């Protein structure tokens, strides 16, 4: 009888933990809000990406760490991680800064791809990442769009 009680308790806790995974959350809205250069080493370039994170859910999101990848023109450009932690309140927003690195190889690949002879006007970008929150609390996000690069103005 004593062995049945711990087994039943373990089963009940497992079922309860499984139900937590079925709670529906609206996806986070994450937008690239800015970019500032920071000191890099050697041939790499480093930037602080500023992300505006909006939480369209009632409950606050607690995170401990962030990781992201940025693609430009369907090619990897930059990646970054930060161990910072914080909270995005329910129906709230927060500006989060993440240092990212752009390798010299990524710059060469982008330059080679973008100098195909045609004028550069609209360059697609994609941002993917996650806010760490443990086994049940990690929240993934993505953003995509087109960077419009204006053409140079001809002066007479």
C-alpha positions as CSV (number, residue, x, y, z in Angstrom):
1,X,0.0,0.0,0.0
2,X,2.9,2.4,0.8
3,X,4.4,1.9,-2.6
4,X,1.1,2.7,-4.3
5,X,0.9,6.2,-2.7
6,X,4.2,7.6,-4.1
7,X,3.5,6.0,-7.5
8,X,0.0,7.7,-7.6
9,X,1.5,11.0,-6.5
10,X,4.1,10.8,-9.2
11,X,1.5,10.0,-11.8
12,X,-0.7,12.9,-10.7
13,X,2.3,15.3,-10.8
14,X,3.2,14.1,-14.3
15,X,-0.3,14.7,-15.5
16,X,-0.4,18.1,-14.0
17,X,3.0,19.0,-15.6
18,X,1.7,17.7,-19.0
19,X,-1.3,20.0,-18.8
20,X,1.0,23.1,-18.3
21,X,2.3,22.5,-21.8
22,X,-1.2,22.8,-23.3
23,X,-1.7,26.3,-22.1
24,X,-2.0,28.5,-25.2
25,X,0.0,31.7,-25.4
26,X,-0.2,34.3,-28.2
27,X,3.3,34.7,-29.8
28,X,5.5,37.5,-28.7
29,X,5.9,40.4,-31.1
30,X,9.6,41.2,-31.5
31,X,10.8,44.0,-33.7
32,X,14.3,45.2,-34.4
33,X,14.3,48.7,-32.9
34,X,17.9,49.7,-33.4
35,X,21.6,48.8,-33.8
36,X,24.7,50.4,-32.2
37,X,28.3,49.5,-32.9
38,X,30.4,48.1,-30.1
39,X,34.1,47.1,-29.8
40,X,35.0,43.9,-31.7
41,X,38.1,41.8,-31.9
42,X,40.3,41.3,-35.0
43,X,38.2,41.0,-38.2
44,X,34.8,40.7,-36.6
45,X,32.2,43.5,-36.2
46,X,30.0,43.7,-33.1
47,X,26.7,45.5,-32.5
48,X,24.2,45.8,-29.8
49,X,20.8,44.9,-31.3
50,X,17.9,46.6,-29.6
51,X,14.8,44.5,-29.7
52,X,11.3,45.7,-28.7
53,X,9.6,42.8,-27.2
54,X,5.8,43.0,-26.8
55,X,3.8,40.5,-24.7
56,X,0.2,40.3,-25.9
57,X,-0.7,37.8,-23.1
58,X,-2.2,38.5,-19.7
59,X,0.5,36.8,-17.7
60,X,4.1,38.2,-17.4
61,X,6.9,36.4,-19.1
62,X,10.0,35.8,-17.0
63,X,13.2,35.1,-19.0
64,X,16.8,34.2,-18.1
65,X,18.8,34.6,-21.2
66,X,18.3,35.3,-24.9
67,X,19.7,33.9,-28.1
68,X,19.1,35.1,-31.6
69,X,20.2,34.8,-35.3
70,X,19.9,37.5,-38.0
71,X,19.8,36.6,-41.7
72,X,20.1,39.1,-44.5
73,X,19.2,38.3,-48.1
74,X,18.5,34.6,-47.0
75,X,22.1,34.3,-45.7
76,X,23.3,34.1,-42.1
77,X,24.7,37.5,-41.0
78,X,24.9,37.8,-37.2
79,X,24.3,35.8,-34.0
80,X,24.3,36.7,-30.4
81,X,23.5,35.6,-26.9
82,X,23.0,37.3,-23.5
83,X,22.6,35.9,-20.0
84,X,20.5,38.8,-18.9
85,X,17.3,38.1,-17.1
86,X,14.1,40.1,-16.7
87,X,10.4,40.3,-17.1
88,X,8.0,41.4,-19.8
89,X,4.8,42.3,-18.0
90,X,1.5,41.1,-19.3
91,X,0.2,43.4,-22.1
92,X,3.5,45.2,-21.8
93,X,6.7,45.8,-23.7
94,X,10.4,46.0,-23.0
95,X,13.5,47.1,-24.9
96,X,16.2,44.3,-24.7
97,X,19.8,44.8,-25.9
98,X,21.7,41.8,-27.3
99,X,25.3,41.9,-28.4
100,X,25.8,40.2,-31.8
101,X,28.8,39.3,-33.8
102,X,29.3,39.5,-37.6
103,X,32.3,37.5,-38.8
104,X,34.5,38.7,-41.6
105,X,33.4,35.7,-43.6
106,X,29.7,36.7,-43.3
107,X,30.6,40.2,-44.5
108,X,32.4,38.8,-47.5
109,X,29.6,36.5,-48.3
110,X,27.0,39.3,-48.1
111,X,29.2,41.6,-50.2
112,X,29.6,38.9,-52.9
113,X,25.9,38.2,-52.9
114,X,24.8,41.8,-53.0
115,X,27.2,43.0,-55.7
116,X,25.6,41.0,-58.5
117,X,25.4,44.0,-60.7
118,X,21.8,44.9,-60.1
119,X,20.9,47.9,-57.9
120,X,20.2,47.0,-54.2
121,X,16.8,48.3,-53.2
122,X,14.9,45.7,-51.1
123,X,16.9,43.2,-49.1
124,X,15.0,40.6,-47.1
125,X,15.9,40.0,-43.4
126,X,14.8,37.4,-40.9
127,X,15.3,37.4,-37.1
128,X,14.9,34.3,-35.1
129,X,15.5,33.7,-31.4
130,X,14.3,32.7,-28.0
131,X,13.8,34.0,-24.5
132,X,15.0,31.3,-22.1
133,X,12.6,30.3,-19.4
134,X,13.4,26.8,-18.5
135,X,11.9,23.6,-19.8
136,X,8.3,25.0,-19.9
137,X,8.9,28.7,-20.1
138,X,11.1,29.2,-23.2
139,X,9.4,31.5,-25.7
140,X,10.6,31.5,-29.4
141,X,10.1,34.5,-31.6
142,X,10.7,35.5,-35.2
143,X,10.4,38.6,-37.3
144,X,10.9,39.1,-41.0
145,X,10.7,41.9,-43.5
146,X,12.4,43.9,-46.2
147,X,15.0,46.6,-45.7
148,X,14.5,49.3,-48.2
149,X,17.8,50.8,-49.3
150,X,17.2,54.0,-51.2
151,X,18.9,54.5,-54.5
152,X,21.5,57.3,-54.7
153,X,20.2,60.6,-56.0
154,X,21.8,61.7,-59.2
155,X,22.9,65.3,-59.1
156,X,23.2,67.3,-62.3
